[in-house]
Amino acid sequence: MNRPPTDITRRRALRAIGGVGAASLSGCLSPISRSDRCPGSNEGTLDLDDATATGVSNEFSRPLDMLPHATRVPVADALETETGEATARGYYRPDPRTEFVVAGPGPDYYRLRVTEHDRMQTTGYEYAVEIDVDDSALPGGGPVRSVAEVPAHDRESLRDAIGNPGLLHAPHYTSFSVVFAYEDADARDRSAFVPEADARYLEWDGVPIRVIFEERRPVEIASATVRTERVATSPDEFRAHVGERRGVVLDSLSADQRDVVDRAIDGTYAECEPYSEPFGALRDRLSTGGDEAAPLVRYDGDWYFCHLS
């Protein structure tokens, strides 16, 4: 998990120093140093880093305008309806890849759910798209047709395929693949790419591209209904919401368990197997099943990103 930079407060620094002193007096815990190695690499570690409201927002949500085109459009449509729902249909369908989206001017945080239905098979025409084609390769060295001149549904397919048209200007992004697939006969008849066409040279946002036919193949078209549910109206509310759903509250801890947690805050607590009873009990409490751990922990009124290994 990528975590934001930590900001150690004076109170937490004092608490950590106090924890080290308590452990040295009690003699109950023996955390290993970073330079030590466990036999067979049987080492367990716990890291707890400050989870600011902004950090949790960055980790668990995405701004609406950063969603790929095929997702952003129906999500934006859903946010503008009274029901919070919108349906899109086509080969390219919404795939948020995030459970939550944040949209202005609030900021308001919404939970996203996507349901696909009414699937059907049709023929898709796949093309390779080369970006920033050299001028010498252009037909006759003259101007090329603008993307704005191709049919609107073809333009949408191109936008859906690239996701973010800003990639046209990214030096590392040199090509992508697009599929033109339409169930409506009129859309197929009006398409510049269905059935297959010869190589086409286009200008898109000032960038020359070449669209080259690759293959025709069976593809699936479906409807996708996007449902949005507002869950928070501020980063602080959103952090509390995510924490309630996916976090663990560490309370009623023994003195030794608190010592482990204090050492893990803004640092790393490590032990070799077999683990001490306090560390083993904490690991059980933080685990959510299998090798997964709760992503957030609340301790003494503060939120932390949790990394357990």
N, C-alpha and C positions, 0 to 999 in steps of 0.2 A: 504494500500500500504506500502511495506517495503521501507524505505528511508535510504540513506546512512548517516553516521554521519555528522553533520554540522560543518562548519568551519567559525565562525563569524569573518569577517574582521573588521579592525578598522573603516573603513568608514561606514559599516553597523551598527556597534555599536553606532557610533555617530549619525547616521541618526535615529536609534530607540530612542535614548535618546532625540533627538530633537523632534520626533513625540510625545513623552509623554508630553513634555513641551508645545507643541502647543495645545494639547488637553486640558490640564489643564487650559490654558488661554482662549480657545474658549468656553468651557462649552457646546459644541454641542453634544459630544459623551459621553456615560456612560457605557463603557465595564465593565462586572462583573468580580470579582476576581474568582480564581479557587475554593475558599472555599464557594462562594455563590452558591445558587441553584435556578433555575428558577421554578416558579409554574408549576406543571405538567410536569416538565423536558422539557419545550419548549425552549430549548437553541440552539442557532446557533453558530458554531465556524468556524474559518478560520485559518489554519496553512500554512505557506509558508517556506519551508526549502530549503537551497542551493541545486541546481541541477547541480552538476559538470558533466563534459563530461563523466567521468568514471561511475558516478552514473546513468546517463541516459542510458548508454550502458548496465549496469548490470540490469536495470529495464525493458528495452524494447527489449533486444536481448539476444540470447543464443549462446555460441560458438558452432561451428559445431561438435566438438568432444564430446559435452555434450548432443547431441540429441540422442534419443533412436535408437537402431540399425535399425529398419525397416524404420526409417525416415532418419537417417544419410547416409545410403548407396545411395539411389536415389538422395538426395540433393547433395552429393559429386559428383555423376555422372553428375548431371545437371551443376554443377559449372565448370566441365571440358569440356563441349561441347560449340561449337560456338554459338548455339542457346540459351544456358542457360536452356535447357529442358531435362528431362529424364523421362521414364515411367517404373514403376514397376507393377508387377501383382502377386496377391496371396491373401491369407486370411488376413495376416498381411500387412497393407498398411501404407504409410507415414502419420503421424499425428503430425506436427511440434509443435502445442500448443504454437507457438510464431509467430508473424508476420515477425520478422527479425532474421537473423542469421549472425554471424560475422565469417569470415574465413580468415586465414593467406595467405601469410605472410604480408599482407597489413598494418594494418587490413582493410579489405573491408567488408562493410555491405550490405546485400542483403535482399530484400523483397521476401517472399515466398508465392506462391499460389499453391494449390493442387486441381486438378479436377479429380473426379472419373467417370469412364465410363465402359461400357461393362461388366455389372454385370451378374453373373450366380450362380445358386444354385448347391451345391454338398454336399457330406457327410463329416463331420468333426469328428475326433477322439480326444476326450479331455482326457488328462492325468494330474494327479497331480504329481508334482515334489517335493520331499523332499530333502533338502540340508544337507550336512555334516552328512550323515547316520553313526551311530555308527558302529565301526568295527565288533562288535559281530553279527550285523544283516546281514553282507555281506555273500553271499553264500560260505560256506566252509571256511570262514575267509580268503580267498585268494584274489589275485588281481582281479580287475573288468575290463571290457572292457572300453577302452578310447572313449570319445566322438568323437575324430578324426577318429575313425573307422566306425562310422555310416555314412550312405549316406549323401552327401553334403546338399541336400535339407532338410533332417531332422535336420542337424546341424543349418541351417538357421532358421528353425521354432523355435528351442530352443533359439537361440540368439534373434529372434524377440520377443518371449514371455517374456523373462527376461528383455529385453531392454538394460541393462548394465551388462555384465558378471561380473563386479567388485562386484556386489551384492552377488555373491557366497561367498565372504569373509566378508560380513557385519554380525556382530553378531545378529542383530535384524531381519535379513531376513532369514527365515527358510524354505519357500516353495513358489511355484508359480504354475500357471496352464499353460499348453501349448496345442494348437490345431494343429494337423497335418491334413491338408486338401489340396488335390491336384486335379486339373482337368485333368492333363495329365495321361493317363493310365500307361505309363512306369514309371512315378514317383511313382504312387501308388504301382506298382508291386515291385519296388526296395526299398520302405520304410521299415524301421524296426518297424514301429508303425501302419501301415495300411495294412490289417485290424487290429483290436485290438490284442495286444500282452500281454503276462503275464508280471508281474513286471520285470523291467530291472534295473540292477545296472550298473552305469557308473561312470567313473572318468572324471571330468571336471576341468581343470586348478588346478589339485591337490586336488580337493574336491570330495568326493564320493557322488553321488546322486542316488535316487531311483525314477524310473518313473513308475507310477501305473495307469492303465487304469481306467477312470471314466465313460465315456458314449460316444455314437455316436449320432450325431444330425445334422440336416440340417444347413449349414452355407453358407455364401455368399463369393464368390471370385470376385474380380474386378481389373481393371487396374486403376492406379493412376498416372497422369502426374504432375510432379513437375516443376514449372516455377520459375526461379530466376531472379531478376532484381537488379543490383547494384545501391544503392541509396547514398552511402557515402564511402569515402576512409580514414576517420579518425573519432575518437570519437567526435571531435568538429563539423564536418560536419553532423554526425549522429544526434547529439543533435539538430542542426538547422533543420534537416529534420523532426524529430519527432515533434518538436515544431511547425513547419509550418503546419503539418497535424493535430495535436491534441492539440496544445497549444492555449493560449489566450494572446494577448499583451495588457497589461494594460497601456494605454496612455490617454491623455486628461482627467485626473482625477481632481476632485475638491480637495480643500485643506483637507476637511473632509474625503474624500475617500482615499487620500494619507496617512492620519493619521491612518486609519484602516489598510491599507496595511503595513505600517511601523511597527505597533504593531504586525502584524501577522508574520512578518519575524523572523524566528528562535524563535518563541514563539507561543502563542495561543491568538487570539482575540475572545471574546465571548460576545454575547448579548442575552437577553431574548426577546421572542416575546411579542408585535409587534416590529419588528426591526426598527432601525432608518433609515431614507431615504438613507444616504450614504452606510450603510451596506446592506440594501435591494437591492439597485441598483448594488452593487458589486456582490452580490449573483446571481442576474439575469444574469449578464455579464459572470460570471464564470460557470454557469450551461450549460450543453450540452443537457438537456432533461431528464425528469423524476427525479430520485435521483442522476444522474451522474454529475460529475464536471470535468472540463478540468484537465488533469493530470499535465500539465505544464503551468507555467505563466512566461511571460517575463515582467520585470519591471525595469525601469531605466537602461536598457542594460544588466541586469542579469537574469539568468534562475532560477526558483524555482519549486520544487515539490509542488503541491497544494492539500490540503485536506480540503474539505468543508463538514460540517455536520450541 
